[in-house]
Amino acid sequence: MKYYIIAGEASGDLHGSNLVKEILQLQPATKVRGWGGDLMQAAGVTLVKHYRELAFMGFVEVIMNLRTILRNLSFCKEDILQYKPDVIVLVDYPGFNLRIAEWAKEQGIKVIYYISPQVWAWKENRVKKMKTCIDKMLVILPFEKDYFRDKWNWEVEYVGHPLVKVIDNVTDSSAVPTSPLPTIALLPGSRKQEILKKLPIMLEVTKRFPNHRFVVAMAPGQEDSFYSSLLQPYSNVTAVRNQTYALLKQSVAALVTSGTATLETALFKVPEIVCYKGSNISYQIAKRLIKVKYISLVNLIMDKMVVKELIQHDLTPGNLTEELTKLLNDPLRKEQLKQDYGQLHELLSAGGNASANAAKSIVEFMG
């Protein structure tokens, strides 16, 4: 059996790698080729292109890099045709992967989608096309199964959330040096554009907490030198690479960019503030198109404001300082967070081992 798998971001690399490991457990002779990152390569994928060459954030940034994106799409299609896979497995990354899905269907290649595009937030009309070009959809958020069935008459499969198993298995935090000062994690994202928007604001806040140590989680796709110039003026800030989970395990709080990291932080039971800031044009467009009440997965899944969100103009050093002070010093808020995080874990773990469930479903589907 020949699989072609495409993941375009750090989170997709993580979930894609665990999926591939489980597939190879069930089908050891399987060959897997694809797009992703270091984790997928280590899991046994013959890597064609690294996600660091693919990640563009925001409407303006996508338009500016449209030529590169179109070249990547063309190259991907050619590579698939040469490889002749039995199935294409697409992991999240909808802007790129939905185009590949539509094209693959025209070629007569089976398409499985793992981790649905967030069409419930925006671009709902995508679902009509998705139904025609995706042979099997595997979703990881509990409310998605009902959403697709009730609103679109499409039976999709809920496999559980893959992060639960990953985080439950993390035991060692020794990779991050300990300190007599309590640690606050800074997770500014994985793309250069978003890091440059948010990390300077996070760093300004560190000056106001001299009795804490701040540690930046560096993105796998960015060089050390990129961070060192930003961190140089701040004496109580250090950085770690490939140790985000070890860092969260020993943190008392975290400032986290919106995205998968908000959920990871919550599953580690770390009090957090969710941060988002993009280019003004991208933000204005998104504000008019996105239809959800919250931007963090934690709040969306729980359907209430569990963690504070500071968005665009609200993300200032002053506001961040005020919220972090509350987070560190308010015992009632800490107790409420603890209860909410417990409920979140229960919701997401109901499906069991998501990666194993997804692999079993895919292998059975392929016969």
C-alpha positions as CSV (number, residue, x, y, z in Angstrom):
1,M,0.0,0.0,0.0
2,K,1.3,3.5,-0.9
3,Y,0.2,6.5,1.0
4,Y,0.8,10.2,0.2
5,I,0.3,12.5,3.2
6,I,0.3,16.3,3.3
7,A,0.7,18.4,6.4
8,G,1.6,22.1,6.1
9,E,2.2,23.3,9.7
10,A,3.9,22.2,13.0
11,S,0.7,20.8,14.5
12,G,0.0,18.8,11.3
13,D,3.5,17.4,11.4
14,L,2.9,16.2,15.0
15,H,-0.5,14.6,14.3
16,G,0.6,13.3,10.9
17,S,3.7,11.6,12.5
18,N,1.6,9.8,15.1
19,L,-0.9,8.7,12.5
20,V,1.9,7.3,10.3
21,K,3.3,5.4,13.3
22,E,0.0,3.8,13.9
23,I,-0.6,2.9,10.2
24,L,2.8,1.3,10.1
25,Q,2.0,-0.7,13.2
26,L,-1.0,-2.1,11.3
27,Q,0.6,-2.3,7.9
28,P,4.4,-2.6,8.3
29,A,5.0,-2.9,4.5
30,T,3.3,0.4,3.8
31,K,5.2,3.1,1.9
32,V,4.5,6.7,2.9
33,R,5.6,9.8,1.0
34,G,4.6,13.3,1.7
35,W,4.9,16.9,2.9
36,G,5.4,17.7,6.6
37,G,8.3,18.2,9.0
38,D,11.0,16.5,11.0
39,L,8.5,14.4,13.1
40,M,6.9,12.9,10.0
41,Q,10.3,12.2,8.5
42,A,11.4,10.4,11.8
43,A,8.1,8.4,11.7
44,G,9.0,6.9,8.3
45,V,7.7,9.4,5.7
46,T,9.9,10.1,2.7
47,L,9.7,13.9,3.0
48,V,9.2,15.8,-0.3
49,K,8.9,19.4,1.2
50,H,9.2,20.8,4.7
51,Y,6.3,22.8,6.1
52,R,8.6,25.8,6.9
53,E,8.4,26.5,3.1
54,L,4.6,26.5,3.1
55,A,3.3,28.5,6.1
56,F,1.8,31.8,5.2
57,M,-0.4,33.6,7.7
58,G,-3.2,36.1,7.0
59,F,-5.0,37.2,3.8
60,V,-2.4,39.8,2.8
61,E,0.5,37.4,3.3
62,V,-1.2,34.7,1.2
63,I,-1.7,37.2,-1.6
64,M,1.9,38.4,-1.4
65,N,3.1,34.8,-1.7
66,L,0.5,33.6,-4.2
67,R,3.1,32.8,-6.9
68,T,5.0,30.5,-4.4
69,I,1.8,28.8,-3.3
70,L,0.7,28.1,-6.9
71,R,4.2,26.7,-7.7
72,N,3.9,24.4,-4.7
73,L,0.5,23.2,-5.8
74,S,1.8,22.4,-9.3
75,F,4.9,20.6,-7.9
76,C,2.7,18.6,-5.5
77,K,0.4,17.4,-8.2
78,E,3.3,16.3,-10.4
79,D,4.9,14.5,-7.5
80,I,1.7,12.6,-6.7
81,L,1.2,11.6,-10.3
82,Q,4.8,10.2,-10.4
83,Y,4.4,8.4,-7.1
84,K,0.9,6.9,-7.9
85,P,-0.4,6.5,-4.4
86,D,-3.3,4.3,-3.4
87,V,-4.7,7.1,-1.2
88,I,-3.9,10.7,-0.3
89,V,-4.2,11.5,3.4
90,L,-4.6,15.3,4.0
91,V,-4.0,16.7,7.5
92,D,-5.7,20.0,8.3
93,Y,-4.0,22.9,6.2
94,P,-7.2,23.6,4.2
95,G,-6.1,26.3,1.8
96,F,-3.7,24.0,0.1
97,N,-5.2,20.6,0.9
98,L,-8.7,21.2,-0.3
99,R,-7.3,22.2,-3.7
100,I,-5.3,18.9,-3.8
101,A,-8.5,17.0,-2.7
102,E,-10.5,18.4,-5.6
103,W,-7.8,17.7,-8.1
104,A,-7.1,14.2,-6.7
105,K,-10.8,13.3,-7.1
106,E,-10.6,14.2,-10.8
107,Q,-7.6,11.9,-11.1
108,G,-9.5,9.0,-9.5
109,I,-7.3,8.9,-6.4
110,K,-9.0,8.2,-3.0
111,V,-8.9,11.1,-0.6
112,I,-9.0,10.9,3.2
113,Y,-9.1,14.1,5.3
114,Y,-7.8,13.9,8.9
115,I,-8.6,17.0,11.1
116,S,-11.3,18.9,9.3
117,P,-11.0,22.4,8.0
118,Q,-12.7,24.7,10.5
119,V,-15.6,25.4,8.1
120,W,-18.0,25.9,11.1
121,A,-16.0,29.1,11.8
122,W,-15.9,30.5,8.2
123,K,-16.3,29.5,4.5
124,E,-19.1,27.1,5.3
125,N,-19.9,26.8,1.6
126,R,-16.7,24.8,1.2
127,V,-18.6,21.8,2.7
128,K,-20.6,21.3,-0.6
129,K,-17.3,20.7,-2.5
130,M,-15.7,18.8,0.4
131,K,-18.6,16.3,0.3
132,T,-17.9,15.6,-3.4
133,C,-14.1,15.2,-3.3
134,I,-13.4,13.7,0.1
135,D,-14.0,9.9,0.4
136,K,-13.6,9.8,4.2
137,M,-13.5,12.6,6.8
138,L,-12.0,12.1,10.3
139,V,-12.8,14.8,12.8
140,I,-11.2,15.5,16.2
141,L,-13.5,18.0,17.8
142,P,-16.6,16.6,19.6
143,F,-19.1,19.1,18.1
144,E,-18.0,18.5,14.5
145,K,-19.7,15.2,14.0
146,D,-23.1,16.8,14.8
147,Y,-22.3,19.9,12.8
148,F,-21.7,17.9,9.6
149,R,-24.6,15.5,10.1
150,D,-27.2,18.0,11.2
151,K,-26.4,20.9,8.9
152,W,-24.9,19.2,5.9
153,N,-26.3,15.6,6.0
154,W,-22.7,14.3,5.9
155,E,-21.7,11.4,8.1
156,V,-18.1,11.9,9.3
157,E,-16.2,10.0,11.9
158,Y,-15.1,11.4,15.3
159,V,-11.9,9.7,16.4
160,G,-11.1,11.8,19.5
161,H,-8.4,14.5,19.8
162,P,-4.8,13.3,19.2
163,L,-3.3,15.8,21.6
164,V,-4.9,14.1,24.7
165,K,-2.8,10.9,24.2
166,V,0.3,12.8,23.3
167,I,0.1,15.0,26.4
168,D,-1.0,12.3,28.8
169,N,2.2,10.4,27.9
170,V,4.5,13.3,28.6
171,T,6.3,12.6,31.9
172,D,9.8,14.2,31.7
173,S,10.4,17.9,32.1
174,S,14.1,17.7,32.8
175,A,15.0,18.9,29.3
176,V,14.3,22.5,30.5
177,P,16.7,23.6,33.2
178,T,14.9,24.3,36.5
179,S,15.1,27.7,38.3
180,P,14.4,28.9,41.8
181,L,12.1,31.5,40.1
182,P,8.6,30.4,38.9
183,T,8.5,29.9,35.1
184,I,6.1,31.6,32.7
185,A,6.1,30.1,29.1
186,L,5.9,32.4,26.0
187,L,4.5,30.6,23.0
188,P,4.5,33.2,20.2
189,G,3.6,30.8,17.3
190,S,5.5,29.1,14.5
191,R,5.4,31.5,11.6
192,K,7.8,34.4,11.3
193,Q,5.1,37.0,10.7
194,E,3.0,36.1,13.8
195,I,6.1,35.9,16.0
196,L,7.2,39.4,15.0
197,K,3.7,40.7,15.8
198,K,3.3,39.1,19.2
199,L,6.6,38.2,20.8
200,P,7.8,41.9,21.2
201,I,4.6,42.6,23.2
202,M,5.1,39.5,25.3
203,L,8.7,40.5,26.0
204,E,7.7,44.0,27.2
205,V,5.6,42.3,29.8
206,T,8.6,40.4,31.3
207,K,10.0,43.6,32.6
208,R,7.1,43.9,35.0
209,F,7.6,40.5,36.6
210,P,11.2,40.5,37.9
211,N,10.4,37.6,40.3
212,H,9.6,35.3,37.4
213,R,11.6,33.5,34.7
214,F,10.2,33.7,31.2
215,V,11.1,31.0,28.6
216,V,10.3,31.3,24.9
217,A,9.4,28.1,23.0
218,M,11.2,28.5,19.7
219,A,9.4,27.2,16.6
220,P,11.1,24.3,14.8
221,G,11.1,26.2,11.5
222,Q,12.9,29.3,12.7
223,E,16.6,29.9,13.3
224,D,18.1,30.6,16.8
225,S,19.5,33.9,15.4
226,F,16.0,35.1,14.6
227,Y,15.1,34.9,18.3
228,S,18.4,36.0,19.8
229,S,18.1,39.5,18.4
230,L,14.6,39.8,19.8
231,L,15.5,38.4,23.3
232,Q,18.9,40.2,23.7
233,P,17.5,43.2,25.7
234,Y,15.7,41.0,28.3
235,S,17.8,39.6,31.1
236,N,15.1,37.3,32.6
237,V,14.2,35.7,29.3
238,T,15.7,32.5,27.8
239,A,14.6,30.2,25.0
240,V,14.3,26.5,24.4
241,R,14.0,24.5,21.2
242,N,11.9,21.3,20.7
243,Q,11.0,21.3,24.4
244,T,7.6,23.0,24.5
245,Y,5.9,20.2,26.4
246,A,8.8,20.0,28.9
247,L,8.5,23.8,29.3
248,L,4.7,23.7,29.9
249,K,5.0,20.9,32.4
250,Q,7.0,23.2,34.7
251,S,5.2,26.5,34.0
252,V,2.9,28.4,36.4
253,A,1.4,30.4,33.5
254,A,1.7,30.9,29.8
255,L,1.1,33.6,27.2
256,V,0.0,31.7,24.1
257,T,-0.7,32.6,20.5
258,S,-4.1,31.5,19.2
259,G,-4.1,28.1,17.6
260,T,-3.4,24.5,18.7
261,A,-1.0,25.7,21.4
262,T,-3.9,27.1,23.4
263,L,-5.4,23.6,23.6
264,E,-2.0,22.0,24.4
265,T,-1.5,24.5,27.3
266,A,-4.9,23.8,28.7
267,L,-4.3,20.0,28.6
268,F,-1.2,20.6,30.6
269,K,-3.5,22.5,33.1
270,V,-1.4,25.6,32.8
271,P,-3.3,28.9,33.3
272,E,-3.0,30.9,30.1
273,I,-3.8,34.1,28.2
274,V,-4.6,33.7,24.5
275,C,-2.9,36.3,22.3
276,Y,-3.7,37.2,18.7
277,K,-2.4,40.1,16.5
278,G,-2.2,40.1,12.7
279,S,-1.8,42.7,10.0
280,N,-4.6,45.3,10.3
281,I,-6.0,44.5,6.8
282,S,-6.0,40.7,7.6
283,Y,-7.7,41.3,10.9
284,Q,-10.4,43.5,9.4
285,I,-11.2,40.9,6.7
286,A,-11.2,38.1,9.3
287,K,-13.5,40.0,11.6
288,R,-16.1,40.3,8.9
289,L,-15.8,36.6,7.7
290,I,-15.3,34.6,10.9
291,K,-18.5,33.6,12.6
292,V,-17.4,32.1,16.0
293,K,-17.7,33.7,19.4
294,Y,-14.1,32.9,20.4
295,I,-10.7,32.4,18.7
296,S,-9.2,29.8,21.1
297,L,-10.0,26.1,20.8
298,V,-10.4,25.9,24.5
299,N,-13.3,28.4,24.6
300,L,-14.8,27.0,21.4
301,I,-14.9,23.4,22.7
302,M,-16.2,24.5,26.1
303,D,-18.6,27.0,24.5
304,K,-17.7,29.6,27.2
305,M,-14.9,32.0,28.1
306,V,-12.6,29.7,30.0
307,V,-9.3,31.5,29.1
308,K,-8.9,35.2,28.5
309,E,-8.4,36.3,24.9
310,L,-6.6,39.5,24.0
311,I,-7.2,40.2,20.3
312,Q,-5.6,42.7,17.9
313,H,-5.8,46.2,19.5
314,D,-6.5,44.7,23.0
315,L,-3.1,42.9,22.9
316,T,-1.0,45.5,24.5
317,P,1.8,45.3,27.2
318,G,-0.6,47.0,29.7
319,N,-3.5,44.7,29.2
320,L,-1.3,41.6,29.1
321,T,0.4,42.7,32.4
322,E,-3.0,43.2,34.0
323,E,-4.4,39.8,33.0
324,L,-1.2,38.0,33.9
325,T,-1.2,39.6,37.4
326,K,-4.8,38.3,37.9
327,L,-3.9,34.9,36.6
328,L,-1.0,34.5,39.0
329,N,-2.7,36.0,42.1
330,D,-6.4,35.2,42.0
331,P,-7.1,31.9,43.8
332,L,-10.8,31.8,42.7
333,R,-9.8,32.1,39.1
334,K,-7.2,29.4,39.4
335,E,-9.8,27.0,41.0
336,Q,-12.3,27.7,38.2
337,L,-9.7,27.1,35.6
338,K,-8.8,23.8,37.2
339,Q,-12.4,22.7,37.0
340,D,-12.9,23.8,33.4
341,Y,-9.6,22.2,32.3
342,G,-10.8,18.9,33.9
343,Q,-14.1,19.0,31.9
344,L,-12.2,19.8,28.7
345,H,-9.9,16.8,29.2
346,E,-13.0,14.6,29.7
347,L,-14.7,15.9,26.5
348,L,-11.6,15.3,24.3
349,S,-10.6,11.9,25.7
350,A,-14.0,10.4,25.2
351,G,-13.0,9.0,21.8
352,G,-9.9,7.2,23.1
353,N,-6.5,7.2,21.3
354,A,-7.3,9.4,18.2
355,S,-4.2,8.5,16.2
356,A,-4.8,4.7,16.6
357,N,-8.5,5.2,15.9
358,A,-7.8,7.2,12.8
359,A,-5.2,4.6,11.5
360,K,-7.6,1.7,12.1
361,S,-10.4,3.5,10.2
362,I,-8.1,4.4,7.3
363,V,-6.6,0.8,7.0
364,E,-10.1,-0.7,7.2
365,F,-11.4,1.8,4.6
366,M,-8.6,0.9,2.2
367,G,-9.4,-2.8,2.6
